[in-house]
Amino acid sequence: MSSLAQYYFEKGHEISGSDLAESEVTDFLKNKGVKILIGNNAENIKKEVDLIIYSPAVPKNNAELLQAKSYKLKTKSYPEALGELTKNYFTIAVSGSHGKSTATAMLGLALIKAGLDPTVIVGTRLKEFSNSNFRMGGGKYLVIEACEYDGSFLNYSPKIVVVTNVDKEHLDYFKTFANVKKTFKDFIVRLPKDGFLVFNSDDKNLR
């Protein structure tokens, strides 16, 4: 969520957001100039807001989400909003049960070294990104960490898919390992005909 907030802030949009408690992330955003509100309260949502983006972790009875719907405001989940963004770039989506953040960071740094000036959205903060989980680039490439939980990555439209491994993760959502593998397969086949799949052939589940 914080990386997407930074993206739209860098693009010149007026951004605000709320969280249940203060953290290093909320302090970081506040220091950049993002309006941060602590606590989820209906009055945080104003009628003139153009778009509400919410985390999939937010329950359906969340006061702010209910207020947005009562005002008939446009709402998108984080994966839906990021999915829209992936259509505007040559997107490289890094997925896998383990190692996504590391691989995304390495790929982003490699593309920077190559002079391709990528935009990078990663699940952890990097010292090379001024202790942020986001880098705004000026090139055509967008590198994202693509999470499988809740089928989130099925919203994305990548030109290159990287899969590090497939393991028995998030069974609270998927219930069975067969469902995990099916969801990864569904993600991979979203690639266009001229797309590329980069995968770890040592991983038997992935093979």
Secondary structure, DSSP 4 states (H G I P E B T S, - for coil): -HHHHHHHHHTT---EEEESS--HHHHHHHHHT-EEEES--GGG--TT-S-EEE-TTS-TT-HHHHHHHHTT--EEEHHHHHHHHHTTSEEEEEE-SS-HHHHHHHHHHHHHHTT---EEEEEEEEGGGTSEEEE--SSSEEEEE---GGGGGGG---SEEEE----S--HHHH-SHHHHHHHHHHHHTTS-TT-EEEE-TT-TTT-
